[in-house]
Amino acid sequence: MSTLPVFRWHLAPDGYATRRQLRARDLRPGGQDVAAQLERPRRRGRPPLVAYLYRVDLAQPVRPMTAGRWQAHAAMMRARRTCPECHRDAGYVIPPTLGMCVTCAYPEEQRAAA
């Protein structure tokens, strides 16, 4: 197995990009292996932060959203907005820390406001 080239933060040569940078260009890695990595040093003996880089010339265009994918995405978002207590669409994504809509989580504060 060959080792990956390692570059310091902000010093990667042209032709390499992270997943986020590829996505900003409407590209995806497309099955290619990691080509290199960036390392950002940290203080106090902590291990460096690592970002994996992919070759831009081997990247492929992002697959377009189909009608089925849009439908699945809408169903997923609807499930994240539906309160498990009152079964209503809260109109926002329910915070996982509460596990229910704000109205169900704090009913006494909602009555005082009304």
C-alpha positions as CSV (number, residue, x, y, z in Angstrom):
1,M,0.0,0.0,0.0
2,S,1.4,3.4,-0.9
3,T,1.2,6.3,1.5
4,L,-0.8,9.4,0.8
5,P,0.9,12.7,0.0
6,V,0.4,15.0,3.0
7,F,0.1,18.8,2.6
8,R,0.0,21.5,5.2
9,W,-3.2,23.5,5.6
10,H,-3.8,25.9,2.7
11,L,-0.8,24.6,0.8
12,A,-2.4,21.9,-1.4
13,P,-1.5,22.2,-5.1
14,D,-4.2,22.9,-7.7
15,G,-6.1,19.9,-8.9
16,Y,-7.1,18.6,-5.5
17,A,-10.3,19.4,-3.6
18,T,-12.2,18.3,-0.5
19,R,-15.7,16.8,-0.8
20,R,-17.2,20.2,0.1
21,Q,-15.1,22.0,-2.5
22,L,-16.1,19.4,-5.1
23,R,-19.8,19.9,-4.2
24,A,-19.5,23.6,-4.6
25,R,-18.4,23.0,-8.2
26,D,-21.4,20.5,-8.7
27,L,-19.0,17.5,-8.6
28,R,-18.6,14.4,-6.6
29,P,-15.6,12.0,-6.0
30,G,-17.3,9.4,-8.2
31,G,-15.8,6.3,-6.6
32,Q,-12.1,7.4,-6.7
33,D,-9.9,6.8,-3.7
34,V,-8.6,9.6,-1.5
35,A,-5.6,11.1,-3.4
36,A,-4.0,13.2,-0.6
37,Q,-4.6,14.7,2.7
38,L,-4.3,18.1,4.4
39,E,-3.1,18.4,8.0
40,R,-3.7,21.4,10.2
41,P,-1.5,21.4,13.2
42,R,-3.0,22.1,16.7
43,R,-1.5,23.1,20.0
44,R,-0.7,21.3,23.2
45,G,0.2,18.0,21.7
46,R,-3.2,17.3,20.1
47,P,-3.3,15.4,16.9
48,P,-3.6,17.5,13.7
49,L,-7.0,18.0,12.0
50,V,-7.1,16.0,8.7
51,A,-9.0,16.7,5.5
52,Y,-9.0,14.3,2.6
53,L,-8.5,15.5,-0.9
54,Y,-9.7,14.1,-4.2
55,R,-8.5,14.7,-7.7
56,V,-10.7,17.2,-9.5
57,D,-9.9,15.8,-13.0
58,L,-11.4,12.4,-11.9
59,A,-14.4,13.9,-10.3
60,Q,-17.8,13.3,-11.9
61,P,-20.9,15.6,-12.1
62,V,-23.4,15.4,-9.3
63,R,-26.4,13.2,-10.1
64,P,-29.6,15.2,-10.7
65,M,-32.5,14.9,-8.3
66,T,-35.3,12.7,-9.8
67,A,-39.0,13.0,-8.9
68,G,-38.6,9.9,-6.7
69,R,-35.7,11.4,-4.8
70,W,-37.6,14.7,-4.3
71,Q,-40.6,12.7,-3.0
72,A,-38.4,10.7,-0.6
73,H,-36.7,14.0,0.6
74,A,-40.1,15.6,1.2
75,A,-41.2,12.5,3.3
76,M,-38.1,12.6,5.3
77,M,-38.4,16.3,6.1
78,R,-42.1,15.9,6.9
79,A,-41.2,13.1,9.4
80,R,-38.6,15.5,11.1
81,R,-41.3,18.2,11.4
82,T,-44.1,16.0,12.8
83,C,-44.4,16.0,16.6
84,P,-44.6,12.5,18.1
85,E,-46.8,13.7,21.0
86,C,-49.5,15.8,19.2
87,H,-48.9,14.4,15.7
88,R,-49.0,17.9,14.1
89,D,-46.6,19.5,11.6
90,A,-44.7,21.9,13.8
91,G,-43.6,24.0,10.8
92,Y,-39.9,23.5,11.8
93,V,-37.5,20.6,12.3
94,I,-38.1,19.4,15.9
95,P,-35.0,19.6,18.0
96,P,-33.7,16.2,18.9
97,T,-32.9,17.5,22.4
98,L,-36.6,18.1,23.1
99,G,-37.9,15.1,21.1
100,M,-41.2,17.0,20.6
101,C,-42.5,20.4,19.5
102,V,-42.0,23.4,21.8
103,T,-45.7,23.6,22.5
104,C,-45.7,20.0,23.9
105,A,-42.4,20.4,25.6
106,Y,-43.4,23.6,27.5
107,P,-47.2,23.6,27.8
108,E,-47.3,25.8,30.9
109,E,-45.4,28.6,29.1
110,Q,-47.7,28.4,26.1
111,R,-50.8,28.8,28.4
112,A,-49.2,31.8,30.1
113,A,-48.5,33.5,26.8
114,A,-52.1,33.1,25.6
